[in-house]
Structure formats: structure tokens, C-alpha cells
């Protein structure tokens, strides 16, 4: 993931940072698949950093392997293709606090 905090856009009160999608290899897919299967068995939450239209979006939730041939996952009722995934990680409490503070700064009500 590129750490470029100067190049971003704001849509609907959410900040999206510029990023690039990595190349999806068989090894990378196997690692992602194994991590999602392990997360499903252990009933844990994962955080997905996606590259959508050259900007990153972070989705957090319990993933499920949706279709192996299409290389896709289901997270929070949303289909995620493996080619969109920049990074998969376990959410840290510090990241959760930062996301809540960022969301509160864009609160318009």
C-alpha cells in the first residue's frame, strides 16, 4: 500500500487516498484464500484495503469465500474481487480509533 497522504478526494464525508492495485498472482491468491478460510474458521474480523478507481477504500467485516473460480469474497453483503485487494490485515484498536475520529470530523449533523 502506498502511503501518500497528500493525494486524496472526499466523497460523502469519507476520505479516499490514491493507491495502485497489485498484480494478482496464483501465490497471492492462495495466501488471500488461506487467510480468509482461517478467518472464517476462527470467526474473526478482517480489514480489506481495496483499490477502487485508483483510490483506496477500507472495508472491515467477517469475510466468506464466495466463488473460487471468480476469485471473490463476500464481506458485509458486498462482493469483493481479489484483483481489487491491496492488503488484508487484522484490524488494530488504534486504527479503529483513528477511523472513528476521522468519521467524527466529517460529521455534518
NORKA-V174828 format. One record per residue. RES is the residue in one letter. PSI is psi in whole degrees, 0 to 359 (* if undefined). Layout:
BEGIN
RES:PSI, RES:PSI
END
This chain:
BEGIN
X:132, X:132, X:76, X:94, X:357, X:338, X:99, X:165, X:158, X:120, X:124, X:33, X:2, X:141, X:130, X:122, X:149, X:139, X:174, X:146, X:136, X:164, X:133, X:110, X:169, X:321, X:316, X:318, X:318, X:320, X:316, X:317, X:316, X:319, X:319, X:319, X:319, X:318, X:323, X:316, X:319, X:355, X:51, X:162, X:140, X:159, X:125, X:128, X:118, X:153, X:103, X:111, X:40, X:8, X:148, X:145, X:137, X:126, X:133, X:134, X:183, X:118, X:153, X:140, X:118, X:307, X:114, X:322, X:328, X:355, X:63, X:154, X:160, X:120, X:119, X:50, X:26, X:132, X:128, X:124, X:144, X:330, X:345, X:345, X:124, X:318, X:146, X:130, X:163, X:133, X:138, X:152, X:326, X:318, X:321, X:319, X:317, X:319, X:320, X:321, X:321, X:319, X:322, X:328, X:339, X:11, X:120, X:352, X:*
END
